[in-house]
Amino acid sequence: MNKKTILLTGLLLLATFVQAQQPLTINECRERALQNNRGLKQAELKHEETDALEKMALMQMLPKVSANGGYMWMEKSVNLLSEDQKNRLNTMGSSLEADINASLHEQLSGVPLVGDALAERLSNVVSGTGIGDRINGIGNEIVQGLETDTRNMGFGVVTLTQPIYMGGKLVAAYRTARLMDELNGIGYDKEREATLVAVDEAYWQVVSVQHKQRLAEQYAALLDTLERNVELAVEAEVATKGDLAKVRVKRNEAQMSLTKANNGLRLSKMLLAQRCGMPLDTVFEVSDEFANLSTTNDQTLTQSSIQAIGQPDMQDVYARRAEMRMLRIGDSIAREGVRIAASTLKPNVAFTGGYLFSNPNVFDGFSNSWGGTWMAGVAVNVPLVHPGGIFAVKAAKAKQKEAQYKRMEAEELIELQVNKLSCELELAYKRLDEAESNIDMANKNLELADESFKAGLCNSSDVMAAQTAWMQARSEAIDAHIDIEMNKVYLKQALGK
């Protein structure tokens, strides 16, 4: 491996390391969460499913073409004539000739002298014409023509069916499928919104714990300094060992709090990694971890804008909220359900046409060949007695009413939620103002306590009390900052923004 390759590899590793150490912004966390969220992928597939169902419902209105066929073997053929009828047809010429001869003898037997001879002569004439054999042949042809070789039968039919009027259920089914597709699209938006809120919660939790960790480190450092000062005071016999023991107990508590903060930071980062679709052991920082949280840099919702939000146009809020859109679509689906139920009480009309073919050819004397015919018609079904359909309509109307009441209840709850979150955000700003004021007082109090302790005017307990008040004021300020950020997220969600 030459020097150029080694240098290039080193630069690539360095670039990878620098990229890995680059802090994650809240927008980057959101993008990662959206890319890796399984719930969103499921919602996408659900949207694709209902889109296909919508197209399938549309196809129900178009003509359907189907083909059916089959083959059948039978031991015996179908006979159109009985055996007696076949015998009569095969011998009808001979029977006719015999009847003519008998009639001649009967009619001429009464003629004197020549009657019998004349009858015999005429019978010979009739027999000589061969009429009996010719008529027998005709009868035999008829018998053979009516013979059917149906032991091997093949048949088929190609049918076209076009619904003309199905009581309105096809149109209602298509509208329902389209509404379901729209509903799942809103479901995707709702899942996306919930994913972003969950990421924001985890992100600001990391920021909060990180600030609490830094605060715990500073508090522990103050107690370490106080412990050294008290040790010097004990040596100078201006403080007691009891004072030193109290300081050390407090310092141990601070170390325990710092350990908890470190563990809390690790766990909160694991939660954020999980919601961003990263391995739980991923090492990363967030861009705002060490930022100085301040309301002065907020460009989204300031205190003045909070007052403006106090009376939002609730109709606009209802129009934006995913839940309300879903309930409105649910109401529309319920109305289509009433139409579908009512269609069972209405007539159905459909056009049908096609081509029928078979072998033996029933259209050509059952000959052993394929033959067929075109056909067309209109099918009509009119329900006469259908009590079940009446109750189905009543049930569908009751479901529609239920959907309307749910929408009205949701509107009231959303208005209550918006007002509650507006008040909580305004309260969070007031708590922050109060916390920042407390920080100023705590800083001054701590400075005075340190100076008084050094001058011997107060004991270590007074200093520890000032340090505790200082830490509590800063902790409350951190909590107020995080509450503001989260309440902004929740309020935006409530307003459908």
ChimeraX attribute file (.defattr): number of C-alpha atoms within 10 A of each C-alpha:
attribute: neighborCount
match mode: 1-to-1
recipient: residues
	/A:1	5
	/A:2	6
	/A:3	8
	/A:4	9
	/A:5	10
	/A:6	11
	/A:7	11
	/A:8	11
	/A:9	12
	/A:10	12
	/A:11	12
	/A:12	12
	/A:13	12
	/A:14	12
	/A:15	12
	/A:16	12
	/A:17	11
	/A:18	11
	/A:19	10
	/A:20	14
	/A:21	13
	/A:22	13
	/A:23	15
	/A:24	17
	/A:25	15
	/A:26	17
	/A:27	12
	/A:28	13
	/A:29	22
	/A:30	21
	/A:31	14
	/A:32	17
	/A:33	24
	/A:34	22
	/A:35	13
	/A:36	15
	/A:37	17
	/A:38	12
	/A:39	14
	/A:40	21
	/A:41	15
	/A:42	13
	/A:43	20
	/A:44	16
	/A:45	14
	/A:46	17
	/A:47	21
	/A:48	15
	/A:49	14
	/A:50	20
	/A:51	20
	/A:52	15
	/A:53	18
	/A:54	20
	/A:55	13
	/A:56	14
	/A:57	20
	/A:58	17
	/A:59	13
	/A:60	15
	/A:61	16
	/A:62	12
	/A:63	15
	/A:64	13
	/A:65	13
	/A:66	11
	/A:67	12
	/A:68	10
	/A:69	12
	/A:70	10
	/A:71	11
	/A:72	10
	/A:73	11
	/A:74	11
	/A:75	8
	/A:76	11
	/A:77	14
	/A:78	13
	/A:79	12
	/A:80	12
	/A:81	12
	/A:82	8
	/A:83	10
	/A:84	9
	/A:85	11
	/A:86	18
	/A:87	14
	/A:88	16
	/A:89	20
	/A:90	22
	/A:91	18
	/A:92	21
	/A:93	21
	/A:94	19
	/A:95	15
	/A:96	15
	/A:97	19
	/A:98	16
	/A:99	11
	/A:100	16
	/A:101	18
	/A:102	13
	/A:103	14
	/A:104	19
	/A:105	18
	/A:106	13
	/A:107	13
	/A:108	16
	/A:109	16
	/A:110	11
	/A:111	12
	/A:112	8
	/A:113	9
	/A:114	12
	/A:115	17
	/A:116	18
	/A:117	14
	/A:118	16
	/A:119	21
	/A:120	16
	/A:121	13
	/A:122	16
	/A:123	19
	/A:124	12
	/A:125	11
	/A:126	16
	/A:127	17
	/A:128	10
	/A:129	10
	/A:130	14
	/A:131	15
	/A:132	20
	/A:133	17
	/A:134	14
	/A:135	20
	/A:136	21
	/A:137	17
	/A:138	17
	/A:139	20
	/A:140	19
	/A:141	14
	/A:142	14
	/A:143	18
	/A:144	12
	/A:145	12
	/A:146	17
	/A:147	17
	/A:148	19
	/A:149	17
	/A:150	21
	/A:151	13
	/A:152	15
	/A:153	17
	/A:154	17
	/A:155	18
	/A:156	16
	/A:157	18
	/A:158	16
	/A:159	18
	/A:160	16
	/A:161	19
	/A:162	17
	/A:163	18
	/A:164	16
	/A:165	18
	/A:166	19
	/A:167	19
	/A:168	18
	/A:169	21
	/A:170	20
	/A:171	19
	/A:172	21
	/A:173	21
	/A:174	21
	/A:175	18
	/A:176	24
	/A:177	22
	/A:178	20
	/A:179	21
	/A:180	22
	/A:181	21
	/A:182	18
	/A:183	22
	/A:184	21
	/A:185	21
	/A:186	20
	/A:187	21
	/A:188	22
	/A:189	16
	/A:190	19
	/A:191	20
	/A:192	19
	/A:193	17
	/A:194	14
	/A:195	20
	/A:196	23
	/A:197	17
	/A:198	17
	/A:199	26
	/A:200	22
	/A:201	19
	/A:202	22
	/A:203	26
	/A:204	22
	/A:205	20
	/A:206	25
	/A:207	25
	/A:208	24
	/A:209	24
	/A:210	23
	/A:211	23
	/A:212	23
	/A:213	21
	/A:214	15
	/A:215	20
	/A:216	23
	/A:217	18
	/A:218	15
	/A:219	21
	/A:220	22
	/A:221	15
	/A:222	16
	/A:223	24
	/A:224	18
	/A:225	12
	/A:226	22
	/A:227	21
	/A:228	13
	/A:229	17
	/A:230	26
	/A:231	19
	/A:232	14
	/A:233	20
	/A:234	16
	/A:235	12
	/A:236	10
	/A:237	11
	/A:238	12
	/A:239	18
	/A:240	16
	/A:241	14
	/A:242	10
	/A:243	17
	/A:244	22
	/A:245	13
	/A:246	15
	/A:247	23
	/A:248	17
	/A:249	12
	/A:250	18
	/A:251	21
	/A:252	15
	/A:253	13
	/A:254	21
	/A:255	18
	/A:256	14
	/A:257	18
	/A:258	21
	/A:259	15
	/A:260	15
	/A:261	21
	/A:262	18
	/A:263	14
	/A:264	18
	/A:265	21
	/A:266	17
	/A:267	15
	/A:268	21
	/A:269	26
	/A:270	20
	/A:271	21
	/A:272	23
	/A:273	23
	/A:274	19
	/A:275	25
	/A:276	26
	/A:277	17
	/A:278	16
	/A:279	11
	/A:280	16
	/A:281	11
	/A:282	12
	/A:283	13
	/A:284	13
	/A:285	17
	/A:286	21
	/A:287	13
	/A:288	18
	/A:289	19
	/A:290	13
	/A:291	10
	/A:292	11
	/A:293	19
	/A:294	11
	/A:295	16
	/A:296	7
	/A:297	9
	/A:298	11
	/A:299	7
	/A:300	8
	/A:301	18
	/A:302	18
	/A:303	15
	/A:304	9
	/A:305	11
	/A:306	18
	/A:307	14
	/A:308	12
	/A:309	17
	/A:310	15
	/A:311	12
	/A:312	14
	/A:313	11
	/A:314	15
	/A:315	11
	/A:316	11
	/A:317	19
	/A:318	19
	/A:319	14
	/A:320	16
	/A:321	20
	/A:322	23
	/A:323	19
	/A:324	19
	/A:325	18
	/A:326	21
	/A:327	19
	/A:328	18
	/A:329	19
	/A:330	21
	/A:331	21
	/A:332	18
	/A:333	24
	/A:334	22
	/A:335	20
	/A:336	23
	/A:337	23
	/A:338	22
	/A:339	21
	/A:340	23
	/A:341	25
	/A:342	20
	/A:343	20
	/A:344	21
	/A:345	19
	/A:346	18
	/A:347	15
	/A:348	19
	/A:349	17
	/A:350	16
	/A:351	16
	/A:352	18
	/A:353	16
	/A:354	17
	/A:355	15
	/A:356	18
	/A:357	19
	/A:358	22
	/A:359	21
	/A:360	22
	/A:361	20
	/A:362	16
	/A:363	14
	/A:364	12
	/A:365	12
	/A:366	19
	/A:367	18
	/A:368	17
	/A:369	12
	/A:370	16
	/A:371	17
	/A:372	17
	/A:373	11
	/A:374	12
	/A:375	12
	/A:376	12
	/A:377	11
	/A:378	13
	/A:379	12
	/A:380	13
	/A:381	11
	/A:382	11
	/A:383	11
	/A:384	9
	/A:385	8
	/A:386	10
	/A:387	9
	/A:388	11
	/A:389	17
	/A:390	13
	/A:391	13
	/A:392	17
	/A:393	20
	/A:394	14
	/A:395	15
	/A:396	20
	/A:397	18
	/A:398	14
	/A:399	18
	/A:400	21
	/A:401	15
	/A:402	13
	/A:403	21
	/A:404	18
	/A:405	14
	/A:406	16
	/A:407	20
	/A:408	12
	/A:409	11
	/A:410	16
	/A:411	19
	/A:412	11
	/A:413	11
	/A:414	19
	/A:415	19
	/A:416	12
	/A:417	16
	/A:418	23
	/A:419	16
	/A:420	13
	/A:421	20
	/A:422	23
	/A:423	16
	/A:424	17
	/A:425	24
	/A:426	20
	/A:427	16
	/A:428	21
	/A:429	19
	/A:430	14
	/A:431	19
	/A:432	23
	/A:433	15
	/A:434	15
	/A:435	22
	/A:436	18
	/A:437	13
	/A:438	19
	/A:439	21
	/A:440	14
	/A:441	15
	/A:442	21
	/A:443	18
	/A:444	14
	/A:445	18
	/A:446	21
	/A:447	15
	/A:448	15
	/A:449	23
	/A:450	22
	/A:451	14
	/A:452	16
	/A:453	20
	/A:454	15
	/A:455	9
	/A:456	13
	/A:457	10
	/A:458	15
	/A:459	18
	/A:460	25
	/A:461	15
	/A:462	15
	/A:463	24
	/A:464	21
	/A:465	14
	/A:466	21
	/A:467	24
	/A:468	17
	/A:469	19
	/A:470	22
	/A:471	20
	/A:472	17
	/A:473	22
	/A:474	22
	/A:475	19
	/A:476	18
	/A:477	24
	/A:478	24
	/A:479	20
	/A:480	25
	/A:481	23
	/A:482	20
	/A:483	21
	/A:484	23
	/A:485	21
	/A:486	18
	/A:487	19
	/A:488	20
	/A:489	17
	/A:490	20
	/A:491	23
	/A:492	14
	/A:493	19
	/A:494	21
	/A:495	22
	/A:496	16
	/A:497	11
